[in-house]
Amino acid sequence: MIFITAKFPIKPEYADDWPSIAAEFTAATRAEEGCLWFDWSRSLDDANEYVLVEAFRDDDAAVVHVNSDHFKKAQADLPPHLSATPKIVNFKIDGDDWSELGEMAAG
């Protein structure tokens, strides 16, 4: 799978509204056949930062994603709300789902 984590620095005046600002892009991406997950979280340390954790089945699914109409729309619509260019970590790893964190097994 292609596993991606990205940090989005949001302008303070848009931070509370970011989930709705990104909602159309999020829904369209989650509907892609090759999308395994696409989840936003707000940083506990910086209220103006959102972290996106996403995964795609394989290279083909990732290519479909970045060439989709909704990705191109997001490239135009989302940057005006950003205070800086997002940072990304992108890896290709074996698997297609989350693994359990055995060191923190629930009783």
Order of alpha helices (4+ residues) and beta strands (2+ residues): beta-alpha-alpha-beta-beta-alpha-alpha-beta
